[in-house]
Amino acid sequence: MFHSNYIQILLNLKDVSIINFSDSSVTIQLPRKPHLCPCCHHTTNSVHDYRLQKIHHLTYCTQSFSIFISKRRYRCPFCNKRFIENISFFGKYQRMTTSFIKFILSQISFLKSASSIAKDNKLSVSTVLRLIDKISTKTVHLPEIISIDEFKGNAAKEKFQFVINDPIAKKTLDVLPTRRVEYLEHYFLKFSYKDRCKVKYVVMDMNKSFKQVIWNCFPNAKIVVDKFHICRYVQWALENIRKEVQKSFGNDKRKYFKRSRWILLKRNKKLKKEEDRKQLEMMLTVSEKLREAYELKEAFYELMEKEKNKKEAI
């Protein structure tokens, strides 16, 4: 009796009886009670037979441990229907308990791969992927402001995936398996016309394909290019000038300019050390074209910080 209660507590399953246990397995059973026939809805307590089924459940054992459930099949005396008893901790045609499924899905938050989760829990990778696919992440309504971007991944054998965010609430609305234009348009057009008309701003990079998707799907939306991508183009322009200038240098000087490029890219006001400022001035005296590019970069950042309106910025 003591062992039975102890195992029941470890399994954390309510109202089950331990009918058999060993060092490597345990067999459980639910208490017998009247059931409604799913066909004619009459009550019956007549057991037709028992079926033993192995299930996946959370255990605290470090060694391999199997759990079996002895399921009753009831028989309705009115319509002769046979049916399995109701089991609260896992659904029909399931071999995993609800708590076990929740635990598997919680592992995703630790950024573990599907193969790693499968290995740790003695499951197949396809089983883990099937559970992940059942998670519903559909967005019911789109906010007035959304941001979109691509990122590199390997979902659905695609090199790039697509993410939709709510920049005001700072949360991810959905992650799509591909960035293909036809897929994105099909996805956004699933939302009602009324919902799509409510979107006022879409924050994105300078991707022409994404721009076309927004124009086709959101009639009232204005496209806003985010600051990060604009600044990145400015830095790339400065880097191209640096590379062009240093081509005429000798090997040692060219390597010095390459290693010290962070001084050109860093904001002037953030250069606190005197020797860094001297190094910057030395680099700029080498080329008037490089100096002009650097000054334009600094002027651009100052413009971005002052939050001027469109007319003042022009």
C-alpha positions as CSV (number, residue, x, y, z in Angstrom):
1,M,0.0,0.0,0.0
2,F,2.8,2.3,0.9
3,H,4.6,1.6,-2.4
4,S,1.4,2.1,-4.3
5,N,0.7,5.6,-2.8
6,Y,4.4,6.6,-3.3
7,I,4.3,5.7,-7.0
8,Q,1.0,7.5,-7.4
9,I,2.4,10.7,-6.0
10,L,5.5,10.5,-8.3
11,L,3.3,10.0,-11.3
12,N,1.1,13.0,-10.3
13,L,-2.0,11.4,-11.8
14,K,-5.2,11.8,-9.8
15,D,-7.7,9.0,-9.1
16,V,-5.6,6.2,-10.6
17,S,-4.9,2.8,-9.0
18,I,-1.6,1.0,-9.2
19,I,-2.4,-2.6,-10.2
20,N,1.1,-3.7,-11.0
21,F,4.6,-2.3,-10.7
22,S,8.3,-3.3,-11.0
23,D,11.7,-1.7,-11.2
24,S,11.2,-0.8,-14.9
25,S,7.4,-0.4,-15.3
26,V,4.1,0.4,-13.6
27,T,0.5,-0.4,-14.7
28,I,-2.3,1.9,-13.7
29,Q,-6.1,1.8,-13.9
30,L,-8.9,4.2,-13.5
31,P,-11.7,3.4,-11.0
32,R,-14.7,1.8,-12.5
33,K,-17.8,4.0,-12.9
34,P,-20.9,4.3,-15.1
35,H,-20.4,5.9,-18.5
36,L,-22.8,7.4,-21.1
37,C,-22.9,5.6,-24.4
38,P,-21.7,8.0,-27.1
39,C,-24.2,6.5,-29.5
40,C,-27.6,6.2,-27.7
41,H,-26.6,8.2,-24.5
42,H,-27.8,5.6,-22.1
43,T,-25.8,4.9,-18.9
44,T,-23.9,1.7,-18.7
45,N,-21.5,0.1,-16.2
46,S,-21.0,-3.1,-18.2
47,V,-17.3,-3.8,-19.0
48,H,-16.7,-5.6,-22.3
49,D,-12.9,-6.1,-22.0
50,Y,-9.6,-4.5,-21.0
51,R,-6.8,-3.2,-23.2
52,L,-3.3,-2.5,-22.2
53,Q,-1.7,0.6,-23.7
54,K,1.8,2.1,-23.1
55,I,1.7,5.8,-22.6
56,H,4.3,8.7,-22.4
57,H,4.1,10.6,-19.2
58,L,6.4,12.8,-17.0
59,T,8.5,10.7,-14.6
60,Y,11.2,11.5,-12.1
61,C,13.3,8.5,-12.9
62,T,16.7,8.8,-14.4
63,Q,16.6,5.3,-15.8
64,S,14.3,3.9,-18.5
65,F,10.8,3.6,-17.1
66,S,7.5,2.4,-18.8
67,I,4.0,3.3,-17.9
68,F,1.0,1.2,-19.0
69,I,-2.7,1.9,-18.5
70,S,-5.3,-0.8,-18.4
71,K,-8.2,0.7,-20.3
72,R,-11.7,-0.6,-20.0
73,R,-14.0,-1.0,-23.0
74,Y,-17.6,-0.6,-21.9
75,R,-20.6,-2.2,-23.7
76,C,-24.0,-0.5,-24.0
77,P,-26.8,-3.0,-23.3
78,F,-29.2,-0.9,-25.3
79,C,-27.4,-0.4,-28.7
80,N,-24.5,-2.9,-28.2
81,K,-22.0,-0.2,-28.8
82,R,-18.4,-0.7,-27.5
83,F,-16.4,2.3,-26.4
84,I,-13.3,3.2,-24.4
85,E,-13.8,4.7,-20.9
86,N,-13.2,8.5,-20.5
87,I,-9.6,9.3,-19.5
88,S,-9.1,12.9,-18.3
89,F,-5.3,13.1,-18.6
90,F,-5.0,12.2,-22.3
91,G,-7.3,12.4,-25.3
92,K,-8.7,10.0,-27.7
93,Y,-6.1,8.2,-30.0
94,Q,-3.4,9.8,-27.9
95,R,-0.4,8.0,-26.4
96,M,1.0,11.0,-24.5
97,T,-0.6,12.6,-21.4
98,T,-1.5,16.3,-21.4
99,S,1.2,17.2,-18.9
100,F,3.8,15.4,-21.0
101,I,2.7,17.3,-24.2
102,K,2.9,20.6,-22.2
103,F,6.4,19.7,-21.0
104,I,7.6,18.9,-24.6
105,L,6.3,22.2,-25.9
106,S,7.8,24.1,-23.0
107,Q,11.3,22.9,-24.1
108,I,11.0,25.1,-27.2
109,S,11.3,28.3,-25.0
110,F,14.9,27.1,-24.1
111,L,15.8,27.3,-27.8
112,K,16.4,23.5,-28.0
113,S,16.2,21.8,-31.4
114,A,13.5,19.3,-32.2
115,S,16.1,16.5,-32.5
116,S,17.5,17.4,-29.0
117,I,14.0,17.5,-27.4
118,A,13.2,14.1,-29.1
119,K,16.4,12.5,-27.8
120,D,15.9,13.8,-24.2
121,N,12.4,12.4,-24.1
122,K,12.8,9.2,-26.1
123,L,10.5,10.4,-28.9
124,S,11.0,10.5,-32.7
125,V,11.8,13.9,-34.3
126,S,8.6,13.7,-36.4
127,T,6.5,13.3,-33.3
128,V,8.0,16.5,-31.7
129,L,7.5,18.4,-35.0
130,R,3.9,17.2,-35.2
131,L,3.2,18.6,-31.7
132,I,4.9,21.9,-32.6
133,D,2.7,22.2,-35.7
134,K,-0.4,22.0,-33.6
135,I,0.4,25.2,-31.8
136,S,-2.0,27.9,-33.0
137,T,-0.2,31.3,-33.5
138,K,-2.8,32.9,-35.8
139,T,-3.3,36.7,-35.3
140,V,-7.0,37.6,-35.0
141,H,-6.5,41.4,-35.6
142,L,-3.7,43.5,-36.9
143,P,-2.7,46.6,-35.0
144,E,-2.4,50.1,-36.6
145,I,1.4,49.8,-36.7
146,I,3.2,46.6,-37.7
147,S,6.9,45.9,-38.5
148,I,8.1,43.2,-40.9
149,D,11.5,41.7,-41.6
150,E,13.3,38.6,-42.8
151,F,15.7,36.4,-41.0
152,K,17.9,33.5,-41.9
153,G,16.7,30.1,-40.9
154,N,16.0,26.6,-42.2
155,A,12.2,26.1,-41.7
156,A,10.3,24.2,-44.5
157,K,13.6,23.9,-46.4
158,E,13.6,27.7,-47.0
159,K,16.8,29.8,-46.4
160,F,14.9,32.8,-45.1
161,Q,11.8,33.2,-42.9
162,F,9.6,36.2,-42.3
163,V,8.5,37.8,-39.0
164,I,5.6,40.2,-38.2
165,N,5.9,42.3,-35.1
166,D,3.9,44.8,-33.1
167,P,6.5,47.5,-32.4
168,I,4.3,49.4,-29.9
169,A,3.4,46.4,-27.8
170,K,6.9,44.9,-28.4
171,K,5.7,41.4,-29.3
172,T,5.8,39.0,-32.2
173,L,2.5,38.5,-34.0
174,D,3.5,35.7,-36.3
175,V,6.5,33.9,-37.9
176,L,6.1,32.7,-41.5
177,P,8.2,29.9,-43.0
178,T,9.1,31.8,-46.2
179,R,9.6,35.3,-47.5
180,R,8.2,34.5,-51.0
181,V,6.0,37.3,-52.3
182,E,3.1,35.0,-53.3
183,Y,3.0,33.4,-49.9
184,L,3.1,36.7,-48.1
185,E,0.2,38.1,-50.2
186,H,-1.8,35.0,-49.7
187,Y,-1.2,35.2,-45.9
188,F,-2.1,38.9,-45.5
189,L,-5.2,38.7,-47.8
190,K,-6.6,36.1,-45.4
191,F,-7.3,39.0,-43.0
192,S,-10.6,40.9,-43.7
193,Y,-10.5,44.0,-45.8
194,K,-11.6,46.0,-42.8
195,D,-8.7,44.8,-40.7
196,R,-6.2,45.5,-43.5
197,C,-7.6,49.0,-43.9
198,K,-6.9,49.7,-40.2
199,V,-3.1,49.3,-40.7
200,K,-1.7,52.8,-40.9
201,Y,2.0,52.2,-40.9
202,V,4.3,49.4,-41.9
203,V,7.9,49.6,-40.6
204,M,10.4,47.7,-42.9
205,D,13.7,47.7,-44.7
206,M,14.2,48.8,-48.3
207,N,13.2,45.5,-49.9
208,K,11.3,46.2,-53.1
209,S,9.4,42.9,-53.0
210,F,8.1,43.6,-49.5
211,K,7.1,47.1,-50.6
212,Q,5.0,45.6,-53.4
213,V,3.3,43.2,-50.9
214,I,2.3,46.1,-48.6
215,W,0.9,48.2,-51.5
216,N,-1.2,45.2,-52.7
217,C,-2.5,44.2,-49.2
218,F,-2.8,47.4,-47.1
219,P,-4.6,50.2,-49.0
220,N,-4.2,52.8,-46.2
221,A,-0.7,52.0,-44.9
222,K,2.3,54.2,-45.2
223,I,5.7,52.5,-45.5
224,V,8.3,53.7,-42.9
225,V,11.9,52.6,-43.4
226,D,13.4,51.8,-40.0
227,K,16.4,53.7,-38.7
228,F,18.6,50.7,-38.4
229,H,18.5,49.9,-42.2
230,I,19.0,53.6,-43.2
231,C,22.0,53.9,-40.9
232,R,23.4,50.6,-42.2
233,Y,23.4,52.0,-45.8
234,V,25.2,55.1,-44.6
235,Q,27.9,53.0,-42.9
236,W,28.2,50.8,-46.0
237,A,28.8,54.0,-48.1
238,L,31.5,55.1,-45.8
239,E,33.1,51.6,-45.8
240,N,33.1,51.6,-49.7
241,I,35.0,54.9,-49.7
242,R,37.5,53.6,-47.1
243,K,38.1,50.4,-49.2
244,E,38.6,52.5,-52.3
245,V,41.1,54.9,-50.7
246,Q,43.2,52.2,-49.0
247,K,43.7,50.3,-52.3
248,S,46.6,52.7,-53.1
249,F,48.4,52.0,-49.8
250,G,51.1,49.6,-49.1
251,N,50.4,46.3,-47.3
252,D,51.1,47.5,-43.7
253,K,49.2,50.8,-44.1
254,R,46.3,49.0,-45.7
255,K,46.1,46.4,-42.9
256,Y,46.2,49.3,-40.3
257,F,43.2,51.1,-42.0
258,K,41.3,47.9,-42.1
259,R,41.9,47.1,-38.4
260,S,41.1,50.7,-37.4
261,R,37.8,51.0,-39.4
262,W,35.8,51.1,-36.2
263,I,37.2,54.5,-35.5
264,L,35.6,55.8,-38.7
265,L,32.3,54.1,-38.0
266,K,32.0,55.2,-34.4
267,R,30.2,58.5,-33.6
268,N,32.7,61.3,-33.1
269,K,31.2,62.3,-29.7
270,K,31.7,58.7,-28.5
271,L,35.5,58.8,-29.0
272,K,36.5,59.6,-25.5
273,K,40.2,58.7,-25.6
274,E,42.6,61.4,-26.9
275,E,44.7,58.9,-28.8
276,D,41.6,57.6,-30.7
277,R,40.8,61.2,-31.8
278,K,44.4,61.7,-32.9
279,Q,44.2,58.4,-34.8
280,L,41.0,59.5,-36.5
281,E,42.5,62.8,-37.6
282,M,45.6,61.0,-39.0
283,M,43.3,58.7,-41.0
284,L,41.2,61.6,-42.4
285,T,44.3,63.6,-43.5
286,V,45.2,60.8,-45.9
287,S,42.3,61.5,-48.2
288,E,40.0,64.5,-48.7
289,K,37.3,62.1,-50.1
290,L,37.4,60.0,-47.0
291,R,37.1,63.1,-44.8
292,E,34.1,64.3,-46.8
293,A,32.4,60.9,-46.4
294,Y,33.1,60.9,-42.7
295,E,31.6,64.4,-42.2
296,L,28.5,63.4,-44.2
297,K,28.1,60.4,-41.9
298,E,28.3,62.6,-38.8
299,A,25.9,65.1,-40.3
300,F,23.4,62.4,-41.1
301,Y,23.4,61.0,-37.5
302,E,22.9,64.6,-36.1
303,L,19.9,65.0,-38.4
304,M,18.4,61.7,-37.3
305,E,18.8,62.7,-33.6
306,K,17.1,66.1,-33.9
307,E,13.7,64.6,-34.9
308,K,13.1,67.3,-37.5
309,N,9.9,67.2,-39.6
310,K,10.1,66.5,-43.3
311,K,10.3,70.1,-44.5
312,E,13.1,71.0,-42.0
313,A,15.0,67.8,-42.9
314,I,15.0,68.7,-46.6
